[in-house]
Amino acid sequence: MANRTTKKAPIVRLPPKSNVEIFLAQAAQVSVIVIGIIALVFALATGEYILAPISLGIVIGLMLGPIATRLERHGFPPGLSATAVVLIFIFAACLLALALAAPLNFWIGRLPQIWSDLQAQLAQLRQPLQALNGIREQLRNLTGDDGVSVSVDEGMGFESLATLAPAVIAQILIFFASLYFFVATRHQTRAAILSLFFKRRLRWRVAHIFRDVESLVSRYLISISAINIAEGTAVGIGLFLIGVPSAPLWGALAALANFVPFIGPAVMVLILFAIGLAEFDILGGSLLPVAVYLAINTVEAQFVTPTVIGRTMTLNPLVVLLALVFWIWLWGPLGGFIAIPALLVAYAVVRNIVPGLNWGDDAG
């Protein structure tokens, strides 16, 4: 029997890619990523009126999710537990509004007097300001600039309010609808998303992302809320002891401002400095409320928060600052509240995709 020989297909060896081809391929990948990020930012900015209340509802839902879970363990259906969560949030918001309404009305009525007091306290700075005005006049004479006149149409207030009110009401309704349906359908949503992944390894990783997101965001918001309430109470007591009027109001504002790191405390320093200028007779005494607040805030930031939250959730300050700047630029004050939870969500996702990644201060 004759031996049959089979011919093998010739092996074609492609020439190795040049450095230029490798660079172009990598540049194309980077370009696609950059274009995707720009498109995402554009979509977030364009859909602010819808996406911002939805995101806030999801963040509050992650925070109050453990309450719904406890109720469901006692036999409550998901719809009823979600209703209870919404009612708890409304009750807390109304309680806070009622507590702050009277002091705010008092200080709003005192605004003209506060302004006159501020002018009197800052009278000692009049000479440096007059010197600056003299320099400005000389520069204006040299450049021939007569200034720019600005006219304000006072009749636009009511029209702006009438245009803004429906949008605000719509955003509030979107927020409460998002909060309710997120809490009521969180288990079904997770199961539906996991069913889209056929590979067991990928499904396991996505399940861990869901677990980490719920754990990190819920733990952070609950812990920070408790810390901020304690700090606001301490600030209120400290301001009361040094004789600042409406100390509970400033304590509550300090607690709310502390939800936005860096920027919130800076705003509180300016507010307390203005209150100190209006209430104390000398300029040095006006710094006393600021000193009390900064002392309490420093203890909270350096000792209390790292102890309660733990080093594993202490994010790099630069990353936190960049997130705050980005979200405030994108969505305003609401973005400042969403910034840290959004950063924690991104951290949970990236940590499961790239194991060993650390965004914290410590290297361990």
Disulfide bonds with the S-S distance in Angstrom:
none
